[in-house]
């Protein structure tokens, strides 16, 4: 049995959060707050979003803003806002952890910041630390965990607890207790990925809410397991058969991991993105009308998750490499409407999907998840074959989106959600100004 006085992994993780945070770190965090706002604003206008807003209207009023014109208590705001950010599959991603930190950490941090009257600096510092905890847990869980569990949900509770705990002023011991009670709530089964449900949105909302709840309990002295991660009946033992706990505290002096988090430019599952990038590169060389066959080669997980030649719903279309490839070849850069029901039923898209063959490529499987890559070969009617390789998807650290592109993405999403150009510009400006200490209220008062 482990010596109860020996510091455990949870306490080690908490101590990593005391590293210095600089202006560049906060500027990066402000970009992720903005990216979440755009994704969540558009997600709130979808059927899952509207269902969650309807549920939110049954809740008691509070001081925290939520989309849908709601003012809720902080735990309720974290749940409601947490459900919106991943609906359109445009949320940020950390590759080796296979987690989407923004949709969990930002709504939890924003709710805690509003409830406590925190400064913009405190909010951004909490976001940075929340990303750090969530990513470090995520990259340690091992590949078998991802086969059955939604990493964003199971690892997200640790991120939201750290973010909320930072804003609630928890000391080391109480933050350890908060993580213990966050970890015991870790959940999120992948069955929702193969059925047309709204459960994935619930995963994120509950991860945001559960971590915040754990931090709130710790304020009042409610204790949690210090060895929740490595204990014999803990997180790794129960959920991570091939986990690598040593990864949790690896490289303790490295830059904050928020800087390695990817931004997603396209409204589909991230596993489709390198394929989308490759087809975009080939589009002018092989117009859709002359295509005889398309061969997509990518890593194993991409095929496991996104091999669906006949999607029937918008959710299935977002998880179809065939659909994404056909849309891009026919239309160019994929748009939100390419993955709605009209896009799914488009006869030209359906016909082209039938000409697409997927194959696993060992080079990409070996490089994954450190790199999300794909190759696309297009055979034309005259026998010519053109090919393009993408080792890293657009938005990854090796192939980054510029701050301007991230702001433009947010504007597109806000416009799709019904915000005027003037309001969208104001939201973008207010979110980016958080890095300079501008009030949080300048952002939240504009969220409708």
C-alpha positions in Angstrom: 0.0 0.0 0.0 1.3 3.5 -0.9 2.6 5.6 2.0 -0.2 8.1 2.7 2.4 10.8 3.4 4.1 10.5 0.1 3.0 13.1 -2.4 0.8 11.6 -5.1 0.2 12.4 -8.8 -2.7 14.7 -8.0 -0.6 16.9 -5.7 2.2 16.9 -8.2 -0.3 18.1 -10.9 -1.5 20.8 -8.6 2.0 22.0 -7.9 2.7 22.3 -11.7 0.0 25.0 -11.8 2.2 27.4 -9.8 4.6 28.0 -12.8 4.8 31.6 -14.0 2.2 32.9 -16.5 3.2 35.7 -18.9 1.6 38.1 -21.3 2.0 35.7 -24.3 0.3 32.9 -22.4 -2.7 35.2 -21.6 -2.9 36.4 -25.2 -3.0 32.7 -26.3 -5.7 32.0 -23.7 -7.8 34.9 -25.0 -7.7 33.4 -28.5 -9.1 30.2 -27.1 -11.8 32.0 -25.2 -12.8 33.7 -28.5 -12.7 30.4 -30.4 -15.0 28.9 -27.8 -17.4 31.8 -28.0 -17.8 31.5 -31.7 -18.3 27.7 -31.5 -20.7 27.9 -28.6 -22.8 30.8 -30.1 -23.3 28.8 -33.3 -23.9 25.5 -31.4 -26.5 27.2 -29.2 -28.7 27.6 -32.4 -28.7 23.9 -33.2 -31.3 21.3 -32.0 -29.0 20.2 -29.1 -28.3 23.7 -28.2 -32.0 24.7 -28.3 -32.9 21.7 -26.2 -30.3 22.7 -23.6 -31.5 26.3 -23.6 -35.1 25.1 -23.0 -33.8 23.1 -20.1 -31.9 26.1 -18.8 -35.2 28.1 -18.7 -36.4 25.7 -16.0 -33.5 26.6 -13.7 -33.3 29.3 -11.1 -31.9 32.7 -12.0 -28.4 33.6 -11.1 -25.6 36.0 -11.9 -23.8 34.1 -14.7 -24.6 34.6 -18.4 -25.5 31.7 -20.6 -26.4 31.6 -24.3 -30.1 31.9 -25.0 -30.4 35.0 -22.9 -30.1 33.1 -19.6 -28.8 34.2 -16.3 -28.1 31.3 -14.1 -26.2 30.1 -11.0 -22.6 29.2 -11.8 -23.0 25.4 -11.8 -26.0 25.7 -14.1 -24.3 28.2 -16.4 -21.3 25.8 -16.7 -23.6 22.9 -17.7 -25.6 24.9 -20.2 -22.7 26.8 -21.8 -20.6 23.6 -21.7 -23.0 21.8 -24.0 -22.6 24.2 -26.9 -19.0 24.4 -27.8 -18.6 21.0 -29.5 -21.9 20.7 -31.5 -20.4 21.9 -34.8 -17.1 19.9 -34.3 -15.1 23.1 -34.7 -13.7 23.1 -31.1 -10.0 23.2 -30.3 -8.0 20.0 -29.8 -4.8 18.8 -28.2 -3.6 15.9 -30.4 -1.7 13.5 -28.1 -4.3 13.8 -25.4 -7.3 13.6 -27.8 -9.1 16.2 -25.8 -11.0 19.4 -26.7 -10.2 21.7 -23.8 -12.0 24.9 -24.7 -15.6 23.6 -24.6 -15.1 22.3 -21.0 -12.6 24.6 -19.4 -13.8 28.0 -20.7 -17.4 27.7 -19.6 -16.4 26.5 -16.2 -13.9 29.3 -15.8 -16.2 31.9 -17.1 -19.0 30.9 -14.7 -16.6 30.9 -11.7 -15.2 34.2 -12.8 -18.6 35.9 -13.1 -19.7 34.5 -9.8 -16.6 35.8 -8.0 -16.2 39.0 -9.8 -12.8 38.0 -11.0 -10.5 40.0 -13.2 -9.7 39.2 -16.8 -6.2 38.2 -15.8 -7.6 35.7 -13.2 -9.9 34.3 -15.8 -7.2 33.7 -18.4 -4.8 32.3 -15.8 -7.5 29.8 -14.8 -8.1 28.9 -18.5 -4.3 28.3 -18.9 -4.2 26.1 -15.8 -7.4 24.2 -16.7 -6.0 23.4 -20.2 -2.8 22.2 -18.6 -4.5 19.8 -16.2 -6.9 18.4 -18.8 -4.2 17.9 -21.4 -1.8 16.3 -19.0 -4.4 13.8 -17.8 -5.5 13.2 -21.4 -2.1 12.4 -22.8 -1.5 9.9 -20.0 -4.7 7.7 -20.3 -3.4 5.5 -23.2 -5.1 4.5 -26.5 -7.4 1.9 -25.0 -9.2 4.5 -23.0 -10.2 6.3 -26.2 -11.8 3.2 -27.6 -14.7 3.4 -25.1 -14.4 6.7 -23.3 -14.8 10.3 -24.5 -11.5 11.8 -23.4 -12.9 15.3 -23.4 -15.4 14.2 -20.8 -13.4 11.9 -18.6 -10.3 14.2 -18.6 -12.2 17.4 -18.7 -13.4 17.2 -15.1 -9.8 17.7 -14.0 -9.4 20.7 -16.2 -12.6 22.4 -15.1 -11.8 21.7 -11.4 -8.4 23.3 -11.7 -9.8 26.3 -13.6 -12.6 26.8 -11.1 -10.4 26.1 -8.1 -8.0 28.8 -9.3 -10.8 31.4 -9.4 -12.2 30.3 -6.1 -8.9 30.7 -4.4 -8.3 27.1 -3.3 -5.0 26.4 -1.6 -3.0 23.3 -2.5 -4.8 20.9 -0.1 -8.2 22.0 -1.1 -7.4 21.8 -4.8 -6.2 18.3 -4.3 -9.5 17.4 -2.7 -11.3 19.1 -5.6 -9.4 17.0 -8.1 -10.2 13.9 -6.1 -13.9 14.6 -6.3 -13.6 15.6 -10.0 -12.0 12.3 -10.8 -14.6 10.2 -9.1 -17.2 11.9 -11.5 -15.2 11.2 -14.7 -17.5 9.6 -17.3 -18.6 9.7 -20.9 -19.1 6.5 -23.0 -18.5 6.6 -26.8 -21.8 4.8 -27.6 -23.1 8.2 -28.4 -20.7 8.4 -31.3 -22.3 5.6 -33.2 -25.9 6.7 -32.6 -27.6 10.0 -33.5 -27.9 11.5 -30.0 -27.1 14.6 -28.1 -25.1 12.8 -25.4 -21.8 14.2 -26.5 -23.0 17.7 -25.6 -24.1 16.4 -22.2 -20.6 14.9 -21.8 -19.0 18.4 -22.1 -21.6 20.2 -20.1 -21.4 17.8 -17.2 -17.6 17.8 -17.3 -17.6 21.6 -17.0 -20.2 21.4 -14.2 -18.8 18.5 -12.3 -15.3 20.0 -12.0 -16.8 23.3 -10.9 -19.0 21.5 -8.3 -15.9 19.7 -7.0 -14.1 23.0 -6.6 -17.1 24.6 -4.8 -17.3 21.7 -2.4 -13.6 22.0 -1.6 -14.2 25.6 -0.6 -16.4 24.3 2.2 -13.9 21.6 3.3 -15.4 18.7 1.4 -12.6 16.2 0.9 -11.8 13.9 -2.0 -9.3 11.1 -2.7 -5.7 12.4 -2.9 -4.7 9.3 -4.9 -7.7 9.4 -7.3 -5.4 9.0 -10.3 -3.0 6.2 -9.4 -4.8 4.5 -6.4 -5.7 0.8 -6.7 -9.3 1.7 -7.2 -8.6 5.0 -9.0 -8.8 6.5 -12.4 -5.9 4.7 -14.1 -6.8 1.3 -12.6 -10.5 1.6 -13.6 -10.5 3.3 -16.9 -7.0 3.2 -18.4 -5.7 -0.4 -19.0 -2.6 0.9 -21.0 -2.3 4.3 -19.4 1.1 5.9 -18.8 0.9 7.8 -15.4 4.5 8.9 -15.9 3.3 11.2 -18.7 1.2 13.2 -16.3 4.0 15.1 -14.7 6.5 14.8 -17.6 8.4 17.9 -18.6 7.4 20.0 -15.6 9.3 23.1 -16.9 7.9 23.0 -20.4 5.9 25.9 -21.8 2.2 25.9 -20.9 0.5 23.2 -23.0 -2.2 25.7 -24.2 0.4 26.7 -26.8 0.3 23.2 -28.4 -3.5 23.1 -28.7 -4.8 23.1 -32.3 -7.6 25.3 -33.7 -10.0 23.7 -36.1 -10.9 25.5 -39.3 -13.5 23.1 -40.8 -16.9 22.1 -39.4 -16.3 18.3 -39.2 -14.5 15.8 -37.0 -10.8 16.6 -36.6 -9.9 13.2 -38.0 -11.3 14.4 -41.4 -9.2 17.6 -41.5 -6.0 16.4 -43.1 -8.1 14.7 -45.8 -10.0 18.0 -46.3 -6.7 19.9 -46.6 -5.3 17.4 -49.2 -8.4 17.5 -51.3 -8.4 21.3 -51.3 -4.8 21.2 -52.6 -5.9 18.9 -55.4 -9.1 20.5 -56.4 -7.8 22.6 -59.2 -5.8 19.7 -60.7 -8.8 17.2 -60.7 -12.2 18.8 -61.1 -15.0 16.7 -59.8 -16.5 16.1 -63.2 -13.4 14.1 -64.4 -12.9 12.0 -61.3 -13.0 8.3 -61.7 -11.8 7.3 -58.2 -10.4 8.9 -55.0 -8.1 7.0 -52.6 -7.7 8.5 -49.1 -4.9 7.1 -46.9 -4.8 8.0 -43.3 -4.2 6.7 -39.8 -6.2 3.9 -38.2 -8.3 6.0 -35.8 -9.4 8.2 -38.7 -10.8 5.2 -40.4 -12.3 3.7 -37.3 -14.1 6.9 -36.4 -14.9 8.4 -39.9 -15.4 5.6 -42.4 -19.0 6.2 -43.4 -19.8 6.3 -47.1 -23.5 6.8 -46.6 -24.2 9.3 -43.8 -27.8 9.8 -43.0 -27.7 12.7 -40.6 -25.7 15.9 -40.0 -23.8 14.2 -37.2 -22.9 11.2 -39.3 -21.8 13.6 -42.1 -19.4 15.3 -39.8 -17.8 11.9 -39.1 -17.6 10.8 -42.7 -14.3 11.2 -44.6 -16.2 10.3 -47.7 -18.7 13.1 -47.3 -16.0 15.7 -46.4 -13.9 14.7 -49.4 -16.8 14.9 -51.8 -18.0 18.2 -50.5 -14.6 19.8 -50.8 -14.0 18.5 -54.3 -17.4 19.8 -55.4 -17.6 23.1 -53.4 -14.2 24.1 -52.1 -13.7 25.0 -48.5 -16.3 23.2 -46.4 -19.1 25.4 -44.9 -21.5 24.7 -42.1 -24.4 24.1 -44.6 -22.4 21.4 -46.3 -23.1 19.2 -43.2 -26.8 19.9 -42.7 -29.6 17.7 -44.0 -29.6 19.3 -47.5 -25.9 18.7 -47.7 -26.3 15.1 -46.6 -29.0 14.5 -49.3 -27.2 16.4 -52.1 -27.3 13.9 -55.0 -24.0 15.1 -56.5 -22.2 14.7 -53.1 -23.8 11.2 -52.7 -22.6 10.1 -56.1 -19.1 11.3 -55.5 -19.0 9.6 -52.0 -19.4 6.3 -53.8 -16.1 6.8 -55.7 -14.0 7.2 -52.5 -11.9 4.4 -51.1 -10.3 4.6 -47.6 -7.1 2.9 -46.7 -5.0 2.8 -43.6 -1.4 4.1 -44.1 1.2 2.7 -41.7 3.3 5.9 -41.8 0.4 8.0 -40.6 -0.7 5.5 -38.0 2.8 5.4 -36.6 3.0 9.2 -36.5 -0.5 9.5 -34.8 -1.5 11.1 -32.5 1.5 13.4 -32.5 0.6 14.2 -36.1 -2.8 14.0 -37.9 -1.9 13.2 -41.5 -3.4 11.9 -44.7 -2.7 11.4 -48.4 -5.2 11.7 -51.2 -4.8 10.3 -54.7 -7.3 11.2 -57.4 -7.6 9.1 -60.6 -9.0 11.1 -63.5 -11.0 9.7 -66.4 -8.0 10.1 -68.7 -5.9 7.9 -66.4 -3.9 10.7 -64.9 -3.3 10.4 -61.1 -2.6 13.3 -58.9 -1.6 13.0 -55.2 -1.1 15.3 -52.3 0.2 14.5 -48.8 -0.7 16.4 -45.6 1.6 15.5 -42.6 -0.2 18.0 -40.2 -3.7 19.4 -40.5 -4.3 23.1 -40.8 -4.5 24.6 -37.3 -1.9 22.3 -35.8 1.2 23.9 -34.3 3.2 22.8 -37.3 0.6 24.3 -39.7 -1.0 27.0 -37.5 -4.0 29.3 -38.1 -3.1 33.0 -37.6 -4.8 35.1 -35.0 -6.5 36.9 -37.8 -7.9 33.6 -39.2 -9.1 32.6 -35.7 -10.9 35.9 -35.4 -12.4 35.5 -38.9 -13.6 32.0 -38.0 -15.3 33.5 -34.9 -17.0 36.1 -37.0 -18.3 33.5 -39.4 -19.7 31.4 -36.6 -21.3 34.4 -34.8 -22.9 35.5 -38.1 -24.3 32.0 -38.6 -25.8 32.4 -35.1 -27.6 35.6 -36.0 -25.3 38.2 -34.6 -24.9 41.4 -36.6 -21.5 42.3 -38.0 -21.2 45.1 -35.5 -21.9 42.9 -32.5 -19.6 40.2 -33.9 -16.8 42.7 -34.2 -17.5 43.9 -30.7 -17.4 40.4 -29.3 -14.1 39.6 -31.1 -12.6 42.8 -29.8 -13.8 42.4 -26.2 -12.5 38.8 -26.1 -9.1 39.6 -27.4 -8.9 42.6 -25.1 -9.1 40.3 -22.1 -5.4 39.8 -22.5 -5.0 43.5 -21.8 -7.1 43.4 -18.7 -10.4 44.6 -20.2 -13.5 43.7 -18.1 -15.1 40.2 -18.5 -18.5 42.0 -18.6 -17.6 43.5 -21.9 -17.8 40.0 -23.3 -20.6 38.4 -21.4 -23.1 41.3 -21.9 -22.9 40.7 -25.6 -23.7 37.0 -25.5 -27.3 36.5 -26.4 
